[in-house]
């Protein structure tokens, strides 16, 4: 007799159906797991054996073979414990095979039979719902599985509770969908004194999801400004929350199975490796740029990151995808992020202060800033100088306008963009073009490009003339030219206007810094 239990494997956030086949036969007593399992899957034999022993069930003295089909797909992770155990219980006659066949199962077993949380329950639940199957998962993951829609979710605390449910002696209550609790009031813009230009640039960046680079001496408030950006951003839309939570689920970062509500804010240290930032490793896990999807990736001390690591960001920033290509993996993660970067003008940080600058100025500044390549610099929409705060500014009372006031304006601008870029607005043909080019649908001004950009951000005659002259003088690339138009479109949205005018082009150009010589 062969028992079959459905489970899944993961390639990025994509779900692959796996058929767990369990057979007991005569012959030399053995317990073999085949089908390209990794170390964690191979060790499931001992966890399953101990869990069944804790329930008072011993494995028969037979030859047990567990096949994970298709056999040419690498099986990784501890979530195969539960489907293997269910297959054994089915072939032993403890559980009804026809009932188990209606479910997709995943979960890790403790030695006492308890079910512990595993990664990837949310995408597995979405996949099960699409196949009109139920899902069996640990109780700790039931909250995220419930977000998948109309499907039967069994979330037992241990293996015994699941057996009793199928035997009719216990009824498992369906888990309730849960949201992550709000972290409360974050840092407020009122804490930042002075830096009015930088605050304005931060508002523009938040309104259009534009990338922003802040250059200034130590202590000028760059990190303070970046930390206050999440308080300006609108909450995740339901579809965005599901998409972001699926990435965090695969990474095992959803606390208590709660769906995320706020946009991610990731701030890796400059010692982060390339796989940590872009994704990779032995299991091709999502990197920081994917964990920040639909949120903010803050890179402080930008030139201190390894050059190779920074260059690896160029393609994800342009395409909104991070592709991890290895000999045994080729996985793509979503990576539509808003990059906020901060750096000193030179290594000592006091390039513009003759009293404190080193003797190597200005060459030290050119050398330091040249660590940021031209192509990466060109992909950042706004570049601003953040000068040192004067003692007079520090003695001023807190500003009257705080994060809530700015967030209200940002929300209005985002709502304008949401209405403008609805599929019904820019048409099915445009959506087909985006998919054919491998690009994500447009949601904010930072995403718009090509023909659609010319439609929505074409300036008036005076603005076009100014932009053309400035592009020649600043030697803007085609990418830089289009990014000025995107920022100008956002400035018009903040005013609530339909047309992009000369004043919007002028302000957008003021946020465009000439790349340092290399």
ABEGO torsion letter per residue (X at the ends): XBBBBBBBBBBEABBBBBBBBBBBBBEBBBBBBBGGBBAAAAAAAAAAAAAAAAAGBBBBBBBBBBBBOBAABBBBEAAAAAAAAAAAAAAAGABBAAAAAABBBBEBBBAAGBBBBBBGAAAAAAAAAAAGBBBBBBAAAAAAAAAAEBBBBBBBABAAAAAAAAAGABBBBBBBBBBBBBAEBBBBAAABBEGAAAAAAAAAAAAAGBBBBBBBBBGAGAAAAAAAAAAABBBBBAAAAAAAAAAAAAAGABBGGBBBABBBBBBBBAABBAAAAAEEEAAGBBBAAAAABGBBBBBBGAAABBAAAAAAAAAAAAAGBBBBBBAABBBBBBBBBBBBBBBBABAAGAAABAAABBAAOAAAAAAAAAABBAAAAAABABBBBBBBBBAAAAABBBBABBAAAAAAAAAAAAAAAAAAABAAAAEAAAAAAAAAAGBBBBABAAABBEAAAAAAABBBAAAAAAAAAAAAAAGBBAAAAAAAAAAAAAAAAAAGBABBBAAAAAAAAAABBBBBBX
